[in-house]
């Protein structure tokens, strides 16, 4: 796909090659065509892979809520004996809480439950987004753009990072995550979340809303942002009136602390990879996780596969992975993904004109676009 034997290729890594941007000229994103290259699948196979299951969605949702509830109960019980010992189950709770984003992500795609149960999808989606301090409408528009324009400068609101990701930026990002885990940064982030909802509720629009949201969507975002503020204010009010401080610990600030843990995995998806290319195998990473995290990660580990065929529900992504495996690079554990990101940053600091290109097997789809994705 990329000319790996080129004389101007300068740096090799275990899972890819650094190459001048000119070597990607056949893979440049065309903003007019909006075509993505991807390995083809038989239509009958794809139809089977996109089948949804309400029973499966319910079981996995209840499983996740049960894990979260168990951690909360253990925290309260242990705290009655020793407050300091309760920190351990409390942080287990926070760790799990951050993975609301995994369920929320699939709810955005409406693939958790069967099509006949779309009402259930929306019934669950709204409170999940409220827990995550984000308008459901805003989340959907943002994520639709993310799939349509993955890593395209000025169009993808979910990868709106600096032009060059430096090692200094990565270190500062990790420090910010650590400060949120240790509560101090979470308090600051909570203030920002409140201010963000106040601004949206008052009608202030960011660039994504101005450029991509209809008038109806902007109105929905205003109403939803106000509802989020009211919901969280009600939790705080009940906590104060009843002196039930656990509500503040388990709900009010839980997202700001918990999401910092999940982002250690989530941030590996695109950081450091080439922008403005037309193949998700070049601009997206999958990450290898153990069985426990996989049980509530809702397929975000198979992220390349998800971007190639976003209509496939997470419960079917392992099957999709098996079919596409000959044309994908091997996924690596989270720590090795971060190691790769730092190596890429160091090389980009030396020469921003070079791109890290993941090693890919020869592809049947590498010479011709496979058409537009649905999101």
VEXVO-905965 format. One record per residue (C-alpha): residue number from 1; residue in three letters; x, y, z. Coordinates in steps of 0.02 Angstrom, whole numbers, plus 50000, padded with zeros to 5 digits. Example, Ala and Ser with C-alpha at 12.3 -4.5 7.8 and 13.67 -1.06 7.14 Angstrom:
[r 1 'Ala' [50615 49775 50390]] [r 2 'Ser' [50684 49947 50357]] 
//
This chain:
[r 1 'Unk' [50000 50000 50000]] [r 2 'Unk' [50139 50121 50050]] [r 3 'Unk' [50304 50104 49960]] [r 4 'Unk' [50400 50027 50106]] [r 5 'Unk' [50556 50003 50001]] [r 6 'Unk' [50570 50189 49963]] [r 7 'Unk' [50745 50259 49982]] [r 8 'Unk' [50678 50410 50075]] [r 9 'Unk' [50598 50310 50213]] [r 10 'Unk' [50703 50358 50362]] [r 11 'Unk' [50644 50275 50524]] [r 12 'Unk' [50573 50104 50560]] [r 13 'Unk' [50474 50051 50714]] [r 14 'Unk' [50411 49882 50767]] [r 15 'Unk' [50233 49915 50708]] [r 16 'Unk' [50260 50044 50571]] [r 17 'Unk' [50368 50159 50469]] [r 18 'Unk' [50407 50345 50471]] [r 19 'Unk' [50395 50413 50297]] [r 20 'Unk' [50384 50585 50215]] [r 21 'Unk' [50207 50649 50192]] [r 22 'Unk' [50231 50644 50003]] [r 23 'Unk' [50232 50454 50014]] [r 24 'Unk' [50048 50463 50066]] [r 25 'Unk' [49993 50559 49911]] [r 26 'Unk' [49886 50412 49853]] [r 27 'Unk' [49798 50411 50022]] [r 28 'Unk' [49759 50596 50043]] [r 29 'Unk' [49585 50637 50104]] [r 30 'Unk' [49471 50711 49970]] [r 31 'Unk' [49347 50828 50054]] [r 32 'Unk' [49235 50827 49901]] [r 33 'Unk' [49219 50639 49878]] [r 34 'Unk' [49224 50593 50063]] [r 35 'Unk' [49272 50415 50016]] [r 36 'Unk' [49352 50294 50139]] [r 37 'Unk' [49456 50145 50086]] [r 38 'Unk' [49413 49985 50177]] [r 39 'Unk' [49426 49797 50151]] [r 40 'Unk' [49267 49734 50067]] [r 41 'Unk' [49142 49618 50150]] [r 42 'Unk' [49010 49508 50072]] [r 43 'Unk' [48840 49593 50088]] [r 44 'Unk' [48758 49441 50165]] [r 45 'Unk' [48897 49428 50294]] [r 46 'Unk' [48885 49614 50332]] [r 47 'Unk' [48696 49600 50353]] [r 48 'Unk' [48719 49461 50480]] [r 49 'Unk' [48853 49560 50572]] [r 50 'Unk' [48741 49712 50590]] [r 51 'Unk' [48601 49617 50677]] [r 52 'Unk' [48561 49692 50847]] [r 53 'Unk' [48502 49604 51004]] [r 54 'Unk' [48395 49682 51141]] [r 55 'Unk' [48427 49534 51257]] [r 56 'Unk' [48615 49549 51237]] [r 57 'Unk' [48609 49737 51264]] [r 58 'Unk' [48505 49719 51421]] [r 59 'Unk' [48616 49584 51496]] [r 60 'Unk' [48775 49683 51468]] [r 61 'Unk' [48697 49845 51530]] [r 62 'Unk' [48634 49761 51690]] [r 63 'Unk' [48805 49679 51713]] [r 64 'Unk' [48894 49846 51705]] [r 65 'Unk' [48770 49933 51822]] [r 66 'Unk' [48786 49785 51942]] [r 67 'Unk' [48976 49802 51946]] [r 68 'Unk' [48960 49988 51979]] [r 69 'Unk' [48828 49962 52114]] [r 70 'Unk' [48930 49827 52200]] [r 71 'Unk' [49081 49942 52209]] [r 72 'Unk' [48972 50080 52284]] [r 73 'Unk' [48896 49964 52415]] [r 74 'Unk' [49065 49896 52466]] [r 75 'Unk' [49131 50074 52482]] [r 76 'Unk' [48990 50125 52600]] [r 77 'Unk' [49003 49966 52705]] [r 78 'Unk' [49193 49977 52723]] [r 79 'Unk' [49183 50164 52763]] [r 80 'Unk' [49078 50124 52917]] [r 81 'Unk' [49227 50029 52985]] [r 82 'Unk' [49374 50124 52914]] [r 83 'Unk' [49363 50277 52800]] [r 84 'Unk' [49540 50256 52736]] [r 85 'Unk' [49511 50076 52684]] [r 86 'Unk' [49356 50132 52589]] [r 87 'Unk' [49468 50226 52467]] [r 88 'Unk' [49509 50061 52379]] [r 89 'Unk' [49330 50011 52333]] [r 90 'Unk' [49289 50195 52300]] [r 91 'Unk' [49424 50204 52168]] [r 92 'Unk' [49364 50039 52096]] [r 93 'Unk' [49196 50127 52080]] [r 94 'Unk' [49276 50279 51997]] [r 95 'Unk' [49374 50167 51879]] [r 96 'Unk' [49214 50081 51823]] [r 97 'Unk' [49117 50245 51816]] [r 98 'Unk' [49231 50311 51678]] [r 99 'Unk' [49174 50170 51566]] [r 100 'Unk' [48999 50245 51552]] [r 101 'Unk' [49077 50320 51396]] [r 102 'Unk' [49088 50146 51318]] [r 103 'Unk' [48901 50114 51339]] [r 104 'Unk' [48864 50294 51291]] [r 105 'Unk' [48966 50275 51133]] [r 106 'Unk' [48867 50127 51071]] [r 107 'Unk' [48703 50209 51119]] [r 108 'Unk' [48757 50352 51004]] [r 109 'Unk' [48760 50225 50862]] [r 110 'Unk' [48591 50152 50915]] [r 111 'Unk' [48662 49975 50910]] [r 112 'Unk' [48644 49920 51092]] [r 113 'Unk' [48465 49857 51069]] [r 114 'Unk' [48366 49789 50922]] [r 115 'Unk' [48294 49914 50799]] [r 116 'Unk' [48119 49875 50865]] [r 117 'Unk' [48179 49936 51035]] [r 118 'Unk' [48249 50104 50980]] [r 119 'Unk' [48139 50183 51113]] [r 120 'Unk' [48238 50087 51244]] [r 121 'Unk' [48401 50147 51167]] [r 122 'Unk' [48346 50328 51187]] [r 123 'Unk' [48275 50298 51361]] [r 124 'Unk' [48447 50238 51419]] [r 125 'Unk' [48548 50360 51314]] [r 126 'Unk' [48483 50519 51395]] [r 127 'Unk' [48523 50478 51577]] [r 128 'Unk' [48692 50405 51528]] [r 129 'Unk' [48738 50567 51440]] [r 130 'Unk' [48677 50665 51591]] [r 131 'Unk' [48796 50566 51702]] [r 132 'Unk' [48934 50611 51577]] [r 133 'Unk' [48888 50797 51579]] [r 134 'Unk' [48852 50804 51393]] [r 135 'Unk' [48701 50844 51287]] [r 136 'Unk' [48640 50689 51193]] [r 137 'Unk' [48608 50790 51036]] [r 138 'Unk' [48780 50871 51045]] [r 139 'Unk' [48860 50700 51071]] [r 140 'Unk' [48772 50626 50920]] [r 141 'Unk' [48816 50768 50802]] [r 142 'Unk' [48996 50769 50862]] [r 143 'Unk' [49016 50582 50841]] [r 144 'Unk' [48935 50580 50670]] [r 145 'Unk' [49063 50708 50613]] [r 146 'Unk' [49201 50605 50694]] [r 147 'Unk' [49156 50455 50586]] [r 148 'Unk' [49128 50555 50428]] [r 149 'Unk' [49289 50656 50447]] [r 150 'Unk' [49400 50549 50559]] [r 151 'Unk' [49561 50646 50595]] [r 152 'Unk' [49523 50776 50459]] [r 153 'Unk' [49585 50946 50515]] [r 154 'Unk' [49450 51073 50550]] [r 155 'Unk' [49308 50946 50531]] [r 156 'Unk' [49331 50814 50667]] [r 157 'Unk' [49280 50890 50835]] [r 158 'Unk' [49337 50736 50932]] [r 159 'Unk' [49520 50743 50878]] [r 160 'Unk' [49542 50931 50893]] [r 161 'Unk' [49722 50921 50955]] [r 162 'Unk' [49877 51025 50916]] [r 163 'Unk' [49949 51012 50741]] [r 164 'Unk' [50097 50914 50808]] [r 165 'Unk' [50078 50806 50964]] [r 166 'Unk' [50241 50833 51058]] [r 167 'Unk' [50312 50733 51203]] [r 168 'Unk' [50285 50887 51312]] [r 169 'Unk' [50100 50890 51265]] [r 170 'Unk' [50083 50704 51302]] [r 171 'Unk' [50167 50722 51472]] [r 172 'Unk' [50056 50870 51517]] [r 173 'Unk' [49904 50772 51461]] [r 174 'Unk' [49950 50626 51574]] [r 175 'Unk' [49981 50745 51719]] [r 176 'Unk' [49808 50820 51694]] [r 177 'Unk' [49732 50645 51698]] [r 178 'Unk' [49829 50606 51857]] [r 179 'Unk' [49771 50768 51939]] [r 180 'Unk' [49590 50721 51900]] [r 181 'Unk' [49616 50549 51974]] [r 182 'Unk' [49680 50635 52132]] [r 183 'Unk' [49523 50745 52141]] [r 184 'Unk' [49606 50916 52128]] [r 185 'Unk' [49599 50918 51938]] [r 186 'Unk' [49425 50841 51944]] [r 187 'Unk' [49358 50990 52043]] [r 188 'Unk' [49428 51108 51910]] [r 189 'Unk' [49356 50999 51771]] [r 190 'Unk' [49188 50997 51859]] [r 191 'Unk' [49186 51187 51858]] [r 192 'Unk' [49224 51186 51673]] [r 193 'Unk' [49084 51060 51642]] [r 194 'Unk' [48959 51171 51734]] [r 195 'Unk' [49017 51325 51638]] [r 196 'Unk' [49005 51231 51473]] [r 197 'Unk' [48825 51180 51508]] [r 198 'Unk' [48781 51357 51564]] [r 199 'Unk' [48851 51428 51402]] [r 200 'Unk' [48758 51302 51295]] [r 201 'Unk' [48597 51327 51392]] [r 202 'Unk' [48612 51515 51365]] [r 203 'Unk' [48632 51491 51178]] [r 204 'Unk' [48820 51513 51157]] [r 205 'Unk' [48878 51404 51012]] [r 206 'Unk' [49050 51331 50978]] [r 207 'Unk' [49117 51305 50801]] [r 208 'Unk' [49038 51133 50783]] [r 209 'Unk' [48866 51196 50827]] [r 210 'Unk' [48883 51349 50713]] [r 211 'Unk' [48945 51248 50565]] [r 212 'Unk' [48855 51082 50581]] [r 213 'Unk' [48699 51094 50691]] [r 214 'Unk' [48527 51138 50627]] [r 215 'Unk' [48419 51264 50718]] [r 216 'Unk' [48318 51121 50792]] [r 217 'Unk' [48477 51034 50853]] [r 218 'Unk' [48540 51195 50933]] [r 219 'Unk' [48374 51215 51024]] [r 220 'Unk' [48384 51033 51082]] [r 221 'Unk' [48561 51060 51146]] [r 222 'Unk' [48503 51214 51244]] [r 223 'Unk' [48359 51119 51324]] [r 224 'Unk' [48465 50965 51361]] [r 225 'Unk' [48606 51068 51437]] [r 226 'Unk' [48482 51156 51550]] [r 227 'Unk' [48409 50986 51600]] [r 228 'Unk' [48584 50922 51642]] [r 229 'Unk' [48615 51073 51754]] [r 230 'Unk' [48447 51049 51841]] [r 231 'Unk' [48476 50862 51865]] [r 232 'Unk' [48648 50885 51943]] [r 233 'Unk' [48589 51034 52046]] [r 234 'Unk' [48448 50924 52113]] [r 235 'Unk' [48575 50792 52166]] [r 236 'Unk' [48677 50924 52258]] [r 237 'Unk' [48519 50995 52340]] [r 238 'Unk' [48462 50824 52401]] [r 239 'Unk' [48637 50788 52467]] [r 240 'Unk' [48639 50950 52566]] [r 241 'Unk' [48461 50938 52631]] [r 242 'Unk' [48478 50756 52685]] [r 243 'Unk' [48664 50764 52726]] [r 244 'Unk' [48689 50617 52609]] [r 245 'Unk' [48864 50663 52554]] [r 246 'Unk' [48883 50498 52460]] [r 247 'Unk' [48778 50576 52321]] [r 248 'Unk' [48914 50704 52289]] [r 249 'Unk' [49048 50570 52292]] [r 250 'Unk' [48955 50442 52186]] [r 251 'Unk' [48871 50559 52060]] [r 252 'Unk' [48922 50742 52060]] [r 253 'Unk' [49109 50725 52035]] [r 254 'Unk' [49120 50541 51987]] [r 255 'Unk' [49130 50572 51800]] [r 256 'Unk' [49272 50696 51814]] [r 257 'Unk' [49375 50572 51915]] [r 258 'Unk' [49323 50410 51830]] [r 259 'Unk' [49339 50465 51650]] [r 260 'Unk' [49523 50504 51680]] [r 261 'Unk' [49554 50317 51704]] [r 262 'Unk' [49457 50268 51547]] [r 263 'Unk' [49550 50397 51444]] [r 264 'Unk' [49711 50300 51469]] [r 265 'Unk' [49634 50175 51348]] [r 266 'Unk' [49525 50293 51248]] [r 267 'Unk' [49665 50415 51205]] [r 268 'Unk' [49760 50278 51112]] [r 269 'Unk' [49630 50274 50973]] [r 270 'Unk' [49701 50410 50859]] [r 271 'Unk' [49841 50508 50944]] [r 272 'Unk' [50000 50521 50842]] [r 273 'Unk' [49928 50443 50684]] [r 274 'Unk' [49918 50533 50515]] [r 275 'Unk' [49784 50663 50485]] [r 276 'Unk' [49693 50691 50321]] [r 277 'Unk' [49709 50514 50255]] [r 278 'Unk' [49570 50408 50179]] [r 279 'Unk' [49601 50243 50267]] [r 280 'Unk' [49549 50210 50447]] [r 281 'Unk' [49686 50080 50460]] [r 282 'Unk' [49811 50223 50448]] [r 283 'Unk' [49729 50346 50568]] [r 284 'Unk' [49652 50232 50700]] [r 285 'Unk' [49719 50107 50828]] [r 286 'Unk' [49640 49957 50909]] [r 287 'Unk' [49700 49916 51084]] [r 288 'Unk' [49720 49745 51164]] [r 289 'Unk' [49630 49726 51331]] [r 290 'Unk' [49603 49585 51454]] [r 291 'Unk' [49439 49493 51475]] [r 292 'Unk' [49381 49601 51622]] [r 293 'Unk' [49394 49770 51536]] [r 294 'Unk' [49330 49694 51375]] [r 295 'Unk' [49172 49641 51468]] [r 296 'Unk' [49118 49823 51487]] [r 297 'Unk' [49219 49913 51353]] [r 298 'Unk' [49081 49885 51225]] [r 299 'Unk' [49197 49850 51079]] [r 300 'Unk' [49302 50008 51093]] [r 301 'Unk' [49455 49896 51096]] [r 302 'Unk' [49420 49843 50915]] [r 303 'Unk' [49419 50025 50862]] [r 304 'Unk' [49489 50007 50686]] [r 305 'Unk' [49356 49877 50648]] [r 306 'Unk' [49223 49992 50719]] [r 307 'Unk' [49278 50137 50608]] [r 308 'Unk' [49284 50027 50454]] [r 309 'Unk' [49107 49963 50483]] [r 310 'Unk' [49021 50073 50615]] [r 311 'Unk' [48850 49991 50591]] [r 312 'Unk' [48915 49829 50668]] [r 313 'Unk' [48865 49820 50852]] [r 314 'Unk' [49002 49789 50979]] [r 315 'Unk' [48944 49612 51015]] [r 316 'Unk' [48990 49567 50835]] [r 317 'Unk' [49156 49658 50824]] [r 318 'Unk' [49259 49504 50870]] [r 319 'Unk' [49181 49413 50722]] [r 320 'Unk' [49219 49563 50612]] [r 321 'Unk' [49397 49565 50678]] [r 322 'Unk' [49419 49382 50630]] [r 323 'Unk' [49362 49419 50452]] [r 324 'Unk' [49473 49573 50433]] [r 325 'Unk' [49623 49510 50532]] [r 326 'Unk' [49731 49472 50377]] [r 327 'Unk' [49720 49656 50329]] [r 328 'Unk' [49746 49738 50499]] [r 329 'Unk' [49899 49767 50606]] [r 330 'Unk' [49906 49681 50774]] [r 331 'Unk' [49828 49773 50919]] [r 332 'Unk' [49944 49808 51066]] [r 333 'Unk' [49909 49833 51253]] [r 334 'Unk' [49874 50008 51317]] [r 335 'Unk' [50050 50038 51387]] [r 336 'Unk' [50132 49990 51222]] [r 337 'Unk' [50013 50105 51130]] [r 338 'Unk' [50070 50249 51240]] [r 339 'Unk' [50251 50198 51210]] [r 340 'Unk' [50218 50208 51024]] [r 341 'Unk' [50136 50378 51043]] [r 342 'Unk' [50288 50447 51134]] [r 343 'Unk' [50405 50374 51001]] [r 344 'Unk' [50300 50455 50865]] [r 345 'Unk' [50303 50622 50958]] [r 346 'Unk' [50492 50618 50974]] [r 347 'Unk' [50512 50586 50788]] [r 348 'Unk' [50384 50721 50743]] [r 349 'Unk' [50481 50844 50849]] [r 350 'Unk' [50635 50808 50744]] [r 351 'Unk' [50540 50822 50580]] [r 352 'Unk' [50354 50868 50576]] [r 353 'Unk' [50351 50827 50390]] [r 354 'Unk' [50361 50640 50421]] [r 355 'Unk' [50213 50530 50464]] [r 356 'Unk' [50202 50367 50558]] [r 357 'Unk' [50123 50237 50444]] [r 358 'Unk' [50066 50075 50529]] [r 359 'Unk' [50126 49914 50449]] [r 360 'Unk' [49980 49837 50355]] [r 361 'Unk' [49968 49675 50256]] [r 362 'Unk' [49930 49690 50070]] [r 363 'Unk' [49746 49734 50049]] [r 364 'Unk' [49623 49693 49912]] [r 365 'Unk' [49550 49865 49944]] [r 366 'Unk' [49712 49962 49947]] [r 367 'Unk' [49703 50023 49767]] [r 368 'Unk' [49524 50082 49759]] [r 369 'Unk' [49406 50175 49876]] [r 370 'Unk' [49269 50069 49953]] [r 371 'Unk' [49141 50208 49959]] [r 372 'Unk' [49064 50308 50098]] [r 373 'Unk' [49035 50242 50271]] [r 374 'Unk' [48872 50259 50361]] [r 375 'Unk' [48883 50330 50536]] 
//
